[in-house]
Amino acid sequence: MERRQQGNAERRACVEQAQEAVARAWNVPVSELRSPTRRSAPVAQARQVAMYLTHVVYGVSLASVGHHFGRDRTTAAHACRRIEDRRDDASFDRLLDEISDRLRHELAAGRTQ
């Protein structure tokens, strides 16, 4: 049980790091990304990016990503497909690479401390 709680806390920390990084990049409040209701298109896109990065960078399952964002697994999967489709845009792809690299660096730094 304790191990499960530790894993859940680690996933939550990953979600929060992704949300904060994306909120900065998209210039939207983190509270908007965490909102249980739909929001404007820019906020929805930022939330999808945060879900995508949580899954891709941290390896969090789609079911867990959905749970931590107050959505279900299929919504998380849809978000990942939408963002993956947008990666054909070179500037969007570069931005995601920059955020991914920053998150991976923070993850590595956290593991070595």
PLY file of the C-alpha trace (Angstrom):
ply
format ascii 1.0
element vertex 113
property float x
property float y
property float z
element edge 112
property int vertex1
property int vertex2
end_header
0.00 0.00 0.00
2.78 2.44 0.92
4.55 1.71 -2.38
1.35 2.43 -4.31
0.95 5.77 -2.50
4.56 6.65 -3.26
4.04 5.87 -6.96
0.87 7.95 -7.02
2.70 10.87 -5.39
5.49 10.60 -7.97
2.97 10.58 -10.83
1.21 13.59 -9.31
4.54 15.44 -9.13
5.19 14.63 -12.80
1.75 15.90 -13.77
2.32 19.11 -11.82
5.72 19.70 -13.44
4.26 19.19 -16.92
1.31 21.47 -16.15
3.56 24.23 -14.82
5.95 24.04 -17.79
3.12 24.12 -20.33
1.27 26.89 -18.48
4.41 29.05 -18.72
4.92 28.27 -22.41
1.26 28.90 -23.31
0.89 31.81 -20.88
-2.19 30.36 -19.21
-2.85 29.85 -15.50
-2.16 26.36 -14.17
-5.60 26.48 -12.56
-7.14 26.60 -16.04
-5.29 23.41 -17.03
-6.56 21.71 -13.89
-10.14 22.87 -14.35
-12.66 20.03 -14.62
-14.69 21.88 -17.27
-13.94 22.78 -20.86
-12.11 26.00 -21.52
-11.11 28.17 -24.46
-9.23 26.62 -27.37
-5.78 27.84 -26.20
-6.34 26.39 -22.73
-7.67 23.12 -24.17
-4.60 22.85 -26.40
-2.27 23.59 -23.49
-4.02 20.90 -21.43
-3.62 18.43 -24.30
0.09 19.26 -24.51
0.49 18.75 -20.77
-1.29 15.40 -21.00
0.88 14.38 -23.94
4.12 15.35 -22.20
3.08 13.60 -19.00
2.56 10.41 -20.99
5.57 10.68 -23.31
8.22 12.21 -21.05
7.32 10.52 -17.79
5.80 7.30 -19.13
2.61 7.73 -17.12
-0.16 5.46 -18.40
-3.03 7.05 -20.29
-5.47 5.92 -17.59
-3.36 7.62 -14.93
-2.89 10.75 -17.05
-6.64 10.98 -17.49
-7.21 10.47 -13.78
-4.74 13.20 -12.78
-6.31 15.64 -15.22
-9.85 14.82 -14.16
-10.62 13.09 -17.44
-10.81 9.51 -18.62
-8.29 7.36 -20.48
-9.92 7.94 -23.87
-9.66 11.71 -23.47
-5.97 11.38 -22.63
-5.46 9.14 -25.67
-7.30 11.66 -27.87
-5.09 14.47 -26.53
-1.94 12.49 -27.34
-3.13 11.77 -30.89
-4.01 15.44 -31.46
-0.63 16.66 -30.27
1.28 13.98 -32.17
-0.53 15.07 -35.34
0.53 18.69 -34.74
4.20 17.75 -34.48
4.45 18.06 -38.28
4.53 21.83 -37.69
8.26 22.58 -37.23
7.83 25.47 -34.77
5.32 23.51 -32.66
7.65 20.50 -32.71
10.61 22.65 -31.57
8.56 24.07 -28.70
7.56 20.58 -27.55
11.17 19.43 -27.80
12.31 22.37 -25.65
9.68 21.66 -22.98
10.40 17.91 -23.10
14.13 18.50 -22.71
13.52 20.81 -19.74
11.23 18.27 -18.06
13.71 15.43 -18.64
16.50 17.57 -17.21
14.41 18.34 -14.10
13.58 14.65 -13.76
17.24 13.65 -14.00
18.24 16.34 -11.52
15.58 15.16 -9.08
16.79 11.56 -9.27
20.41 12.46 -8.60
19.74 14.65 -5.55
0 1
1 2
2 3
3 4
4 5
5 6
6 7
7 8
8 9
9 10
10 11
11 12
12 13
13 14
14 15
15 16
16 17
17 18
18 19
19 20
20 21
21 22
22 23
23 24
24 25
25 26
26 27
27 28
28 29
29 30
30 31
31 32
32 33
33 34
34 35
35 36
36 37
37 38
38 39
39 40
40 41
41 42
42 43
43 44
44 45
45 46
46 47
47 48
48 49
49 50
50 51
51 52
52 53
53 54
54 55
55 56
56 57
57 58
58 59
59 60
60 61
61 62
62 63
63 64
64 65
65 66
66 67
67 68
68 69
69 70
70 71
71 72
72 73
73 74
74 75
75 76
76 77
77 78
78 79
79 80
80 81
81 82
82 83
83 84
84 85
85 86
86 87
87 88
88 89
89 90
90 91
91 92
92 93
93 94
94 95
95 96
96 97
97 98
98 99
99 100
100 101
101 102
102 103
103 104
104 105
105 106
106 107
107 108
108 109
109 110
110 111
111 112
